[in-house]
């Protein structure tokens, strides 16, 4: 596992434990847990004072599909330095 190389000089890295943690954080699982238990950090809707789904779109959450192209262009210009700094598109 790639992460284990980073931890060679530190305490023993447990590949199995890391795999389990990653599985526990999979989007589908978090989405199911939100349906059962709710999600305290989710925003409250303006119209009905109910919590909005936080784990909503998953892999369908693509700004290129959801936002107007002109708005995307303006945002990229506005945040150009940050995008370049962190190697975002």
C-alpha positions in Angstrom: 0.0 0.0 0.0 1.3 3.5 -0.9 0.7 4.9 2.6 2.8 2.3 4.3 5.9 3.8 2.6 5.2 7.1 4.2 5.2 5.5 7.6 8.3 3.4 7.3 10.2 5.4 9.9 7.3 5.8 12.2 5.2 3.4 14.3 4.2 0.2 12.4 1.6 1.0 9.7 -1.3 -1.4 9.7 -2.4 -2.0 6.1 -5.6 -3.9 7.1 -6.6 -1.2 9.6 -6.1 1.5 6.9 -8.2 -0.5 4.4 -11.0 -0.9 7.0 -10.9 2.9 7.7 -11.2 3.6 4.0 -14.1 1.2 3.6 -15.9 2.9 6.6 -15.6 6.3 4.8 -17.0 5.2 1.5 -19.6 7.7 0.2 -22.4 5.1 -0.1 -21.9 4.0 3.5 -21.9 7.6 4.8 -25.0 8.4 2.8 -26.8 5.4 4.3 -25.7 6.4 7.8 -27.0 9.9 7.2 -30.4 8.5 6.2 -30.6 6.5 9.4 -29.0 8.9 12.0 -29.1 12.3 10.3 -26.1 14.5 9.9 -25.7 17.4 12.4 -23.5 19.4 10.1 -26.0 19.5 7.3 -27.5 22.9 6.5 -31.1 23.7 7.4 -33.4 24.4 4.5 -34.9 27.9 4.1 -38.4 26.8 3.3 -39.1 24.0 5.8 -36.4 24.2 8.5 -35.4 20.6 7.9 -31.8 19.5 7.4 -30.8 19.2 3.8 -29.0 16.0 2.8 -25.2 16.5 3.2 -24.2 13.3 1.4 -26.3 14.1 -1.6 -24.8 13.7 -5.1 -21.6 11.7 -4.6 -19.8 11.2 -7.9 -22.5 13.1 -9.7 -21.4 16.3 -7.9 -19.6 17.7 -10.9 -19.4 21.5 -11.0 -19.0 21.4 -14.7 -22.4 19.8 -15.0 -24.1 21.8 -12.2 -22.9 25.4 -12.7 -23.2 27.8 -15.6 -20.1 27.9 -17.7 -19.8 31.7 -17.4 -19.9 31.4 -13.6 -17.2 28.7 -13.7 -15.0 31.0 -15.8 -15.4 33.9 -13.4 -14.6 31.7 -10.4 -11.5 30.3 -12.1 -10.3 33.8 -12.8 -11.1 35.0 -9.3 -9.3 32.0 -7.6 -6.6 31.5 -10.3 -3.6 31.8 -7.8 -5.1 29.3 -5.4 -5.9 26.9 -8.2 -2.4 27.1 -9.5 -0.9 26.8 -6.1 -2.7 23.5 -5.4 -2.5 22.2 -9.0 -6.2 22.3 -9.6 -7.6 22.8 -13.1 
